[in-house]
Structure formats: structure tokens, C-alpha cells
Amino acid sequence: MLAPKKLDIHSESFLHLLMRKQLRLSILCAAAFMIVLLGLPLANYFYPDLMATRVFGFTLTWLILGIGFFPFVWVIAWVFIRRSIALEDAEVRAVRANPVD
């Protein structure tokens, strides 16, 4: 059995590993966005009476779109940025803890 290759912070393999983890994070964030983006029209289609309910003078559809959608997008962006930075920091710490001989 071969010993695992130690990564250098400037190596192609280190960058490839980090990019793969960030791609996974990007796909998860995009999936969350798409669920919400497609969920509102589907809710309008399958639950028209509920979505037509008036709340504070607006239909529930407009209330979700106007008040709920944009903060949700901001939360997705905030989570993506925080997790992306955390991934980078964790990878750098792991590489620095096991320097290349």
C-alpha cells in the first residue's frame, strides 16, 4: 500500500481538491436556490386558495416573493461565502500541519 501523498499549498492537487469541495458547496447552494425558485410557482399551482390568502393587504404569493425570497437569497450567499472561506482555511491548516518533506 502506498503512503498518501502530502500536499503543498501551491500544488495542482491541492487546488484540485479544494475546487472539488467548493464545487460541491456551489451545487448544494444552487439546489437550495432552485428549490425555492421553483417552489413558489408550484405552490401557486397546487395550492391556489392558500397562496391567494391576504396577509397585511398582500396575497401570500406576493408577501413571500417580496419579503421572504430576497432575504433567503442573501442567506444562501452568506452561507456559501462562510463555508467557502472555512473550506479554504481548513485545507490550508491541514497542509501546513503536514508539510512536504
C-alpha positions as CSV (number, residue, x, y, z in Angstrom):
1,M,0.0,0.0,0.0
2,L,1.3,3.4,-0.9
3,A,1.6,6.2,1.6
4,P,-0.7,9.1,0.9
5,K,1.0,11.9,-1.0
6,K,1.5,15.1,1.1
7,L,0.1,18.2,-0.5
8,D,1.8,21.5,-1.0
9,I,-0.4,24.6,-0.7
10,H,0.7,25.7,-4.2
11,S,0.3,22.3,-5.9
12,E,-2.2,21.4,-8.5
13,S,-3.5,18.5,-6.5
14,F,-4.2,20.8,-3.5
15,L,-6.1,23.3,-5.7
16,H,-8.0,20.4,-7.4
17,L,-9.1,19.1,-4.0
18,L,-10.2,22.5,-2.8
19,M,-12.0,23.2,-6.1
20,R,-13.9,19.9,-5.8
21,K,-15.1,20.7,-2.3
22,Q,-16.1,24.2,-3.4
23,L,-18.0,22.8,-6.4
24,R,-19.9,20.5,-4.0
25,L,-20.8,23.5,-1.9
26,S,-21.8,25.5,-5.0
27,I,-24.1,22.7,-6.2
28,L,-25.8,22.5,-2.8
29,C,-26.4,26.3,-2.6
30,A,-27.7,26.3,-6.2
31,A,-30.0,23.4,-5.4
32,A,-31.4,25.3,-2.4
33,F,-32.0,28.3,-4.6
34,M,-33.7,26.3,-7.3
35,I,-36.0,24.6,-4.8
36,V,-37.2,28.0,-3.5
37,L,-37.3,29.5,-7.0
38,L,-39.4,26.7,-8.4
39,G,-41.3,26.1,-5.2
40,L,-43.3,29.4,-5.3
41,P,-44.8,28.7,-8.8
42,L,-45.5,25.1,-7.8
43,A,-47.2,26.3,-4.6
44,N,-49.3,28.7,-6.6
45,Y,-50.3,25.9,-8.9
46,F,-51.1,23.2,-6.3
47,Y,-52.4,25.5,-3.5
48,P,-54.1,28.4,-5.3
49,D,-56.5,29.1,-2.5
50,L,-53.8,29.2,0.2
51,M,-51.5,31.4,-1.9
52,A,-54.4,33.8,-2.6
53,T,-54.9,34.4,1.1
54,R,-54.5,38.0,2.0
55,V,-51.8,38.8,4.6
56,F,-51.3,42.5,5.5
57,G,-53.1,43.5,2.4
58,F,-51.0,41.3,0.0
59,T,-51.6,37.9,-1.3
60,L,-49.4,35.3,0.3
61,T,-47.6,34.8,-3.1
62,W,-46.5,38.5,-3.2
63,L,-45.6,38.5,0.5
64,I,-43.3,35.5,0.1
65,L,-41.8,37.0,-3.1
66,G,-41.4,40.5,-1.7
67,I,-40.3,39.8,1.9
68,G,-39.2,36.2,2.0
69,F,-37.4,35.5,-1.2
70,F,-34.6,38.1,-1.2
71,P,-33.5,37.5,2.4
72,F,-33.4,33.8,1.6
73,V,-31.1,34.5,-1.3
74,W,-28.9,36.6,1.0
75,V,-28.7,33.8,3.5
76,I,-27.7,31.4,0.8
77,A,-24.9,33.8,-0.3
78,W,-23.8,34.3,3.3
79,V,-23.7,30.6,3.9
80,F,-21.8,30.0,0.7
81,I,-19.2,32.6,1.5
82,R,-18.7,31.5,5.1
83,R,-18.4,27.8,4.1
84,S,-16.1,28.6,1.2
85,I,-13.7,30.5,3.4
86,A,-13.9,27.8,6.1
87,L,-13.0,25.1,3.5
88,E,-10.0,27.1,2.3
89,D,-8.8,27.7,5.9
90,A,-9.3,24.0,6.8
91,E,-7.3,22.9,3.7
92,V,-4.5,25.3,4.4
93,R,-4.3,24.3,8.1
94,A,-4.2,20.6,7.0
95,V,-1.4,21.2,4.6
96,R,0.6,23.3,7.0
97,A,0.2,20.7,9.7
98,N,1.7,18.1,7.4
99,P,4.4,20.0,5.4
100,V,6.1,18.3,2.4
101,D,9.4,16.9,3.3
